[in-house]
Amino acid sequence: MPDTIEVPVLIVGGSLVGMSSAMLLGHYGVGSLVVEHHRGTAIHPRAAQITQRTMEIFRTVGVEQIVRRRSAEQFVQDGAIMGVESLAGKEIAYYIANLNEGIRDLSPCERVFISQSLLEPLLKQRAEELGADLRFATEMTSFEQDDTGVTAHIKHRDTGETATVRARYMIAADGAHSRVRDRLRIPMQGRGVFSNSITIYFRGDVGPLLRGRNLSVIYVINPILRGFFRIEIPFTSGFLAVIALGDPEHPNTDVSAGLTDQSCLDLLHAALGVDDIPVKIEDVMRWQSEANTAERFREGNIFLAGDSAHVMPPYGGFGGNTGVQDAQNLAWKLASVLQGKAAPELLDTYERERRPVGEFTVEQAYSRYVTRTAPYLASKGFQPVAHDMNVELGYCYDGQLHEHPNESKGRPGSRAPHLWLSEGCSTLDLLGRDYVLLAGPQWNGITDIQVHRITEPAFPAAYGITPSGAVLVRPDGFIAWRGEGAPPLV
Ligand SMILES: Cc1cc2nc3c(=O)[nH]c(=O)nc-3n(C[C@H](O)[C@H](O)[C@H](O)COP(=O)(O)OP(=O)(O)OC[C@H]3O[C@@H](n4cnc5c(N)ncnc54)[C@H](O)[C@@H]3O)c2cc1C
């Protein structure tokens, strides 16, 4: 390692959100250095439910197709999200019968199931193609900041080599236990930690217990445990996450305390509903279920993104997706400021836009946790469960927080609606690099920015304009301005 490395953006943490940040910065033409403590990309599956919005972001940077292809190798797509007493036993509820049913018209992309361990190498490859400098087995050990940037000290775990990094900005994508956040004394606010949870990774031929059902997430709700299964093709491996034990009204949520090989096996059998299938436990991961949002997402030249900014229970599959959205919101703003296209004040909008959305999404994940498996928490209050699409595609930056994506109709602060313009080409494919103007067929204004005059008859109504109107769309696909245009001549 050279003694000193200069880079526009230093990213601490090279997992889902750090890697996405590097990829998106590269897409906008900004170099970054990623330092990641681990020796490679994620080894544990964790996030697997990837929303349409995340896939739209991946589409912008050219990885949507490969992510789709690889996802089909790992999971049968379009599965259900449902609850059972046990995998072999009684079904309790179908929360989503088919992951993509009824939502295909909302986006050019589909929800997919692909775990972090398979996804992250694809993002890594794209980040490297786009010029990111990725250093694994490398830890950021300390940092300080001044008015013009951040100075950080990094160390290679194996060789002990050290270097000083000087960056204009730093992204803390260092996860739920963010040491950068702690060092900046940014407190977390919310519901706190409500379970010391575990994930049991296992092998065993559980295919027959699926009985031909296509199940993406299987919540297990019985008097012994509450948690969920995910099972991979060819149905001989998967994991069981366990969040609570015993009496549902007075549960033991310290699941990770006093675990033994036998107690893990007992939990697995209780969730499978049979104990005559040979299963082998390969690993057990300990983690905390919590629902918290950082009080601030920014301190000077340092930005929190992903789990360092918000941590939520994995009910709804929102955590990693919300982090990718943070990365997207931040990347184009950092690029605009670093490239002199925007004043530094643009960066103030990161926290203003993303913190309310982060907090809302944390609450929505918590509400799903309470209503699906932890009714004992209901007495402490929780937000009404919003439509999944409001959370996944309909989050807004105009103070309204969320709405169904069919309702926004190009309102400033909302995501630009998808509309097919020709075979395989969506309105969203016109966006993603700079500001663009999407204009009705009769629009006749003059502007320096790129204009797409759209003749598709459904366009004006989808964007809430007349044929002589137009909308200005930001690089992240959110509407910045809408000019509804003159009423049509009669
Ligand atoms: C069982 C389970 C299932 C889940 N399912 C879903 C799902 O279906 N969909 C979804 O969207 N989310 C899901 N999540 C949540 C998702 O896994 C997280 O939201 C996501 O991993 C957050 O990514 P991140 O990059 O912000 O943080 P992390 O993945 O925690 O990564 C932080 C990285 O920073 C590194 N790091 C920390 N400090 C330093 C340092 N000083 N120097 C260098 N490196 C450092 C760490 O080594 C780590 O790799 C699930 C979580 C769990 C536990």
The ligand as an SDF file (V2000), in Angstrom:
LIG
                    3D

 53 58  0  0  0  0  0  0  0  0999 V2000
  -31.6990  -13.1080    8.5780 C   0  0  0  0  0  0  0  0  0  0  0  0
  -31.7340  -11.8230    7.8150 C   0  0  0  0  0  0  0  0  0  0  0  0
  -32.4850  -11.7320    6.6620 C   0  0  0  0  0  0  0  0  0  0  0  0
  -32.5340  -10.5230    5.9590 C   0  0  0  0  0  0  0  0  0  0  0  0
  -33.2820  -10.4570    4.8150 N   0  0  0  0  0  0  0  0  0  0  0  0
  -33.3310   -9.3030    4.1200 C   0  0  0  0  0  0  0  0  0  0  0  0
  -34.0480   -9.2340    2.8850 C   0  0  0  0  0  0  0  0  0  0  0  0
  -34.6470  -10.2110    2.4360 O   0  0  0  0  0  0  0  0  0  0  0  0
  -34.0510   -8.0450    2.2050 N   0  0  0  0  0  0  0  0  0  0  0  0
  -33.3650   -6.9490    2.6820 C   0  0  0  0  0  0  0  0  0  0  0  0
  -33.3860   -5.8940    2.0280 O   0  0  0  0  0  0  0  0  0  0  0  0
  -32.6570   -6.9930    3.8330 N   0  0  0  0  0  0  0  0  0  0  0  0
  -32.6200   -8.1330    4.5570 C   0  0  0  0  0  0  0  0  0  0  0  0
  -31.8740   -8.1910    5.6920 N   0  0  0  0  0  0  0  0  0  0  0  0
  -31.1350   -6.9990    6.1280 C   0  0  0  0  0  0  0  0  0  0  0  0
  -29.8200   -6.8380    5.3630 C   0  0  0  0  0  0  0  0  0  0  0  0
  -29.0380   -7.9930    5.5240 O   0  0  0  0  0  0  0  0  0  0  0  0
  -29.0670   -5.6130    5.8650 C   0  0  0  0  0  0  0  0  0  0  0  0
  -29.9290   -4.5060    5.8490 O   0  0  0  0  0  0  0  0  0  0  0  0
  -27.8500   -5.3360    4.9620 C   0  0  0  0  0  0  0  0  0  0  0  0
  -26.8970   -6.3530    5.0740 O   0  0  0  0  0  0  0  0  0  0  0  0
  -27.1890   -4.0170    5.3460 C   0  0  0  0  0  0  0  0  0  0  0  0
  -26.0750   -3.8310    4.5370 O   0  0  0  0  0  0  0  0  0  0  0  0
  -24.9140   -2.8200    4.9450 P   0  0  0  0  0  0  0  0  0  0  0  0
  -23.9410   -2.8830    3.8340 O   0  0  0  0  0  0  0  0  0  0  0  0
  -25.5120   -1.5220    5.3450 O   0  0  0  0  0  0  0  0  0  0  0  0
  -24.3170   -3.4110    6.3010 O   0  0  0  0  0  0  0  0  0  0  0  0
  -23.5670   -4.7950    6.5570 P   0  0  0  0  0  0  0  0  0  0  0  0
  -24.0610   -5.8440    5.6390 O   0  0  0  0  0  0  0  0  0  0  0  0
  -23.6450   -5.0410    8.0120 O   0  0  0  0  0  0  0  0  0  0  0  0
  -22.0710   -4.4850    6.1520 O   0  0  0  0  0  0  0  0  0  0  0  0
  -21.2320   -3.6430    6.8790 C   0  0  0  0  0  0  0  0  0  0  0  0
  -19.8040   -4.0040    6.4990 C   0  0  0  0  0  0  0  0  0  0  0  0
  -18.9180   -3.0470    7.0370 O   0  0  0  0  0  0  0  0  0  0  0  0
  -17.7150   -3.7120    7.4100 C   0  0  0  0  0  0  0  0  0  0  0  0
  -17.0250   -2.8590    8.3810 N   0  0  0  0  0  0  0  0  0  0  0  0
  -17.5130   -2.4010    9.5610 C   0  0  0  0  0  0  0  0  0  0  0  0
  -16.6210   -1.5880   10.1540 N   0  0  0  0  0  0  0  0  0  0  0  0
  -15.5430   -1.5390    9.3290 C   0  0  0  0  0  0  0  0  0  0  0  0
  -14.2820   -0.8620    9.3910 C   0  0  0  0  0  0  0  0  0  0  0  0
  -13.9710   -0.0570   10.4140 N   0  0  0  0  0  0  0  0  0  0  0  0
  -13.4020   -1.0490    8.3940 N   0  0  0  0  0  0  0  0  0  0  0  0
  -13.7080   -1.8450    7.3350 C   0  0  0  0  0  0  0  0  0  0  0  0
  -14.8800   -2.5110    7.2230 N   0  0  0  0  0  0  0  0  0  0  0  0
  -15.7870   -2.3540    8.2060 C   0  0  0  0  0  0  0  0  0  0  0  0
  -18.1950   -5.0470    7.9620 C   0  0  0  0  0  0  0  0  0  0  0  0
  -17.1770   -6.0310    7.9040 O   0  0  0  0  0  0  0  0  0  0  0  0
  -19.3820   -5.3680    7.0560 C   0  0  0  0  0  0  0  0  0  0  0  0
  -19.0320   -6.2080    5.9750 O   0  0  0  0  0  0  0  0  0  0  0  0
  -31.8090   -9.3930    6.4260 C   0  0  0  0  0  0  0  0  0  0  0  0
  -31.0430   -9.4880    7.5850 C   0  0  0  0  0  0  0  0  0  0  0  0
  -30.9990  -10.6920    8.2750 C   0  0  0  0  0  0  0  0  0  0  0  0
  -30.1640  -10.7640    9.5280 C   0  0  0  0  0  0  0  0  0  0  0  0
  1  2  1  0
  2  3  1  0
  2 52  2  0
  3  4  2  0
  4  5  1  0
  4 50  1  0
  5  6  2  0
  6  7  1  0
  6 13  1  0
  7  8  2  0
  7  9  1  0
  9 10  1  0
 10 11  2  0
 10 12  1  0
 12 13  2  0
 13 14  1  0
 14 15  1  0
 14 50  1  0
 15 16  1  0
 16 17  1  0
 16 18  1  0
 18 19  1  0
 18 20  1  0
 20 21  1  0
 20 22  1  0
 22 23  1  0
 23 24  1  0
 24 25  2  0
 24 26  1  0
 24 27  1  0
 27 28  1  0
 28 29  2  0
 28 30  1  0
 28 31  1  0
 31 32  1  0
 32 33  1  0
 33 34  1  0
 33 48  1  0
 34 35  1  0
 35 36  1  0
 35 46  1  0
 36 37  1  0
 36 45  1  0
 37 38  2  0
 38 39  1  0
 39 40  1  0
 39 45  2  0
 40 41  1  0
 40 42  2  0
 42 43  1  0
 43 44  2  0
 44 45  1  0
 46 47  1  0
 46 48  1  0
 48 49  1  0
 50 51  2  0
 51 52  1  0
 52 53  1  0
M  END
$$$$
